Amino acid sequence: MNTQEVIGMFDKYVIGNYPRLPRVIAKGKGNYIFDLDGKKILDLFPGWAVSGIGHCHPKVVKAVCQQAKILLHMDNTFYTELQGKLAQMLSERAFGGKLFFCNSGAEANEAALKLARISTEKKKYKYITTFGSFHGRTFGAMTATAQPKKFEPFQPVVPGFIYVPYNDVDALKNAFNDEVAGIMIEPIQGEGGVHVASEEYIKTIRELCDKSGARMIFDEVQTGMGRTGKWFGYQHFGIEPDIMTLSKTLGGGVAVGAMMAKPEIAASLVPGTHASTFGGNCIACAAAIATIEAIDEENMIDNAVKMGQYAVEKLNALKAKYDIIDHVRGKGLMIGIQLNSPGGEIVAKCLEKGLRINCTQDTVIRFMPAMIITQAELDKAVKILDSVLKSMK
């Protein structure tokens, strides 16, 4: 099939809830994707941060293929070695928590909200989240996402959610009360514009939760698995959350989600309180185990630190040349370029020249390459962005 035939098939049979670009991606390898017309595109926003170790990493591909010959799926009526092994690997790299597996970040966040409620006093039913956050599209996660444009068409939404400005300590303290079961926070807001939490803000959340018995929930769907220069974003702040959610990079491109909780809190999730039919399936667990092994074996977290610093230096050099760039922010390979005007045209022109980046919140360009990115590939990306900015000057 050619590009127009595939698009026509989508127009006829696929619900149009995504604003798709008129390209058909045929394959991916490493830091590149290839469309059906043969164009090679340097992908600095791979799979919306899902392909954090690159497209079709050989280790993940091999693990999936091998497992597919043994056992594709087994329900959670039984034990499977892979699910136990994956839980151990994640727990040992984090705060020693116990794991629940599902299929996506939204599902992981729904599980976290339920656990916060069931593990606290009956009077605690409220949650605090921050403006600009993104926690998913299911009803609870959508309501937790403090962006009215996301949930307005679906009113009334789930009651009990309180929204406060990100990094505003006074607003947080004023909103908090004994009815709060949990505070859900992204250590770095992704879709909200790559805003990094302050140490004071994170420590205040920890203190409030400790004092009242509420749960501190870290949504690490985007920050987890090494992208920020640590295995998990919370490790930058010298604290531990009560509950943490993971997805995206966790499966190296295969759908998987996870919720980790401190053992004494996890104990509240007894049989019958929550479940996921496909959660912890054999293929997903094999992929996630291979992803963790690849990150370790190839020193990807160190590379995220080094290449993140290099990218910021190169982008700051562009800032000195172009007034449209206000500043660059982020951690590791989670980088936001704050613009002084909308960035949609910049993203479109970069794609025409063979570079995929992303614009969020209208004026923030996201650079979020895979952790296998090289200096030469970053140079190529910055060169393309430079040429686009120059053409628009």
N, C-alpha and C positions, 0 to 999 in steps of 0.2 A: 504494500500500500504506500502511496505517497502522502505528503504532509496534508494536503487538502482533503484527501479521502479519510484520513484519520480524524481530522477536525470535524468533518461532516458526520462521521459516525458518532462522535461525542455530542454534536448538536442534536442528533436524533435520539440517542439512547441514554446519555449521562446527564444527571441533574446539574444545572449550571450554577452551583453555589460557590464556585471558585472563579476569580478573574484571571483566567489562563492567558499566557502569552501564546501567540500563534506559531509555536514551534513544537515539534514532536521529538522528544529525547529518546534516542535509540539505545544508547549504552553509556556507561561511565567507567572510568578507570583512574584511580588515584585522585588527583586534583582537577580532573577534566571530565566534562560530559560532551557527548557528540549527538548532534541532532540528525534527523532522518535525511537531511539534505547534505550531510557530510561535514557540517561545520563543527570545528573543535572549539570548545568554550572553557576558559579557565574559571573554575567554580569556587568563588570565595564566600559562598553562602550555601554549602552543600546540603540539600535536603532539609532546609530550614534548621540547620545545626544537627541533623540526624546522622549524617555521614561524617562524624567527627574524626574518624581515622582514615578518611578517604573513601571514594567509591570502590566497591567490590574489593576490599582488602583481601589478599590471597589467603590469609589465615582464617578469616571468617568464611570465605567461600568454601574452603576445604572442610571446615568444621560442619557447615550446613549440609554439604553434599554427603559427607560420611554419615552424619546422623540420620539423614533422610533414608538411608538404606537399612537403618536399624529400627527406629521407632519415631514416627512423626509426632504423635501426640498421645498423652495419657492423662486422663482426668485426675483430679486431686483426691479421688477415693483411695489412691495408692501412693506410695513413696516412689520418687525417681532420684537416682544418684545425681544427675545434672543439676536439678533444682537445689538440692542440698549443697552441692559444691559451689554453685553461684552465690548462694546466700552467705556461705562462709567467706568467700573471696571479697564480697562487698563489706561485710561486717568487719573483717580484719583491717580493711583500709579506711574504715570510718570510726564510729564511736562504739562498736561492739553491740549494735542493735540486732533485732530479729527482723526478718523480711516477710513481706507479702508481695506476691507477683501478680501483675495484670498485663495489659497490652498497650497502654499509652500514658502520657503525663496526666491527662484529664482524669483517667480512672485512678491513677495513683493519688491524685489530689482529693478525689471523692473519698477514697479510703481513709486518707489522713483526716479529713473533716469528720468522718464518722467515728474514727478512733478517738479524736479529741473530745467528742461529745460523750462517748460511752465510757471513757476512762476518767471523767471528772464528775463533780457533784451534779445532781439532777437540776439544780437551779442554773447551772452554766449551760447556756444554749447559744450564746452569741459568738461571733468571730470578728476580728479586726483584720482588714487587709488595706492595701495602700492604693491611692490613685495612680493610674498608669500601669498597674500590675496586669499580668496575664496568667491565668491558672487553668484555662481550658474552656471547652464549649458545651459540656454537659451542664445540667441545670445548676447544680451546686457550685461547680467550678466556674461556670459563667457568672453566677451571682458574686462569687469571690473576686472575679475580675472587675476591678473598680474603674471600668470604662463604660459609662452609660450607653454609648453608641453600640456596644456589643450586646447589651441585654434589653434595651428599650423596647424593641419589637415583641419581646416575650413577657412583658409585664402582665400580671404580678410575678415577681421572681421569689426565690427562697427568702423568707424573713430571717432576721437576726444578724445581718451583716452590717458592720460599721466601717466606713471608709475614712482614712486619714491621709494627709500628704506624706509622701515618702521622705524620710530623713527629718521629719519635724517632730522632735522629741516632746515638745510641749503639747502638741495636738494629740500625740499618742497617749500621753499621761492623762489628758483631760477626757479622752474617749474610753479609757480603760475602767472597768468596774468588776465587781464580783460575779457578774453574770457571764463574763467572757470565758468561753471554753478554750479558745485558741487564737493565737496571732499567726497568720500565714504571711510569710515574707520571702521575696526573692533576694538573695544576697547581692545580685546585680539584676536590675530590671532589664529584660531582653526586649520584648516587643514595646515596652514603655520608653525605650530610647537609650539603652545601655547606661543606666544610672547606677553607680556603685553606692551601696549602703555605707554610711559612716560608722566607725567603731562605736561612737557614743550611742547611736540609734540601736544598733544590734545589742549592745550591752544593756541598754534600757529595757528592751524587750525581754531579755533573759531575766533581769531583775524583777520585772512586773510579773512574769509567769511564775518565777520561783516563789514570790511572796504570796500569790493567790492560788497556786495550784493549777493554773491554766497551762496549756501546751504551746510550746514554741515550735512552729512548723516551718521548716525551710523547704521551699519549692526549688529544688535543684534540677529540674527537668532540663534546663538549658545550661546551667553553670556546672553541673556535675560531670564527672568522668574526665577531668584533667584540663579542660579548655582554659580555665583561668590561671593555670600554673600550679594548682593544687588538685588533689583528687576530687575534692569537693569545696565549694565556695565558702562554706562555714569555717574552713580551716584557716582562712585569712584573718579571722577575728578573735581567736583565742577563746572561743566558747563552743559548746556543743548543743545542738537542738534536741528536742524531745522526739521529734518526728521529722523525717526527711523523705522527699519524693524524688524519683529519678525516672528518666526515659531517654528519648532522643539518642545520644551517642552510645548509650548503654548496650544496644544491640548491634552496633556497627552497621546499621542499615536495615536490620530486621526489627519488626515491631515487638517491643517489650517495655513494660513499665514496672516500677517497684516502689514500695513504701517500706522504709526502715524506721523502727521505733525502739526506744530503750526497752529492755526486756520487761521491766515492771509495768510499763505502759502497754506494751504489746499483749500482755497477758489478758487484757480486757476483751480482745477480739477472739472470743470463743466460738466453737462450731455453731453455725446458724446465724452469726452476726454479719458476716460478709463473705463474698466468694467471687471468683472469676473463672468461668468455664475454661478459657484458653490460658489463664494465668499460669506462668511457669512451665509452659509446654516445652517439649524436648528440643525442638528446632530453635526457639527463642533463647533457651538457656545455653545451648551449644554455641550460638552466635555470641552471646554476651560473655561467656567464659573466654572465647577466642579473642574477643575485643579487649578484655582486661589483660590477657597475656600479651597481646600485640603492643598495647600501651606500655607495659613494663619492658618487654624485650627490646623495643625500638626507642626507648627513652623519650617517648612523645611528650611527656609533661615538661621535661627540660627544654624540649624544642619549642613548646608553646610559650615558655618564658622568654627564650632567646629571640624567637621570631616575632613574638608580640612586641618586645622592646624595639626590634628593628623596624617593624611596621609602623609603630608610633613615630619613630624618628623620621622615617620617610614621609609620613603623612603630615607631620609638623612642618617639614620642608615645603610641602604644597601649601600649607596654611600661610606661610610667609609670602607666597606668590599670589594667592587668590583671596580676595576679600570675602568671597562667599563662604569660606570656612571660618567659623568662629573659634572652635577648639576641638581637640581630640581627647577622648576619655576611654576608660575601660581597664581591664586586667587581662594579662596573657593574650590569647587570641579571641577575646570578646571585646571588640573595638567599635566605638561609635564616633562618627565624624559629625559634629553639630554644625549645621549650615545656617546661614542667615536668610535663606529663602528655600522654597520647596525643591526637593531633590529627585522627583520622579523622572524628569527629562534626563538628568545625569545618568541614572540607572539604565534608562532605555538606550542612550547613546553608547554607554559602556558595553552593553550586550551586543549591539551592532558591531562593535570592534572586538568581540570575543572575550568579554569579561562579565561574569555574573556577580553582582553585588545586590544589596537590598536597601530599600528606603522604608523607614518606619516613622510613625508620628509626623509624617509629611516632610520633616526637615532633618532627619538623622539618617545618615548613610551607615549601614552596618557592614563591617569587615569581620567575618567570622569563618575563616578558612579552616580546613581540616588540620589536625595537629601534625600532619606529615608535610606541611607546606615547606618549601625551600626558599632560601634567600633569592635565588634567581627567579622563582615564580612570583614572589612578592615584588621584585623589581619590575617584572613584566606587568603586573597588575597596576602598580603605581604609575608606570609609564602610560598605560592606557587611560587611567583616570586623569592624569596630567594633560594628555592631548584633548580629552573631552572638555575639561575645564577651560583650557586655552581657547578652544573653538567657541565657547559660550561667553567668553570674556567681553 
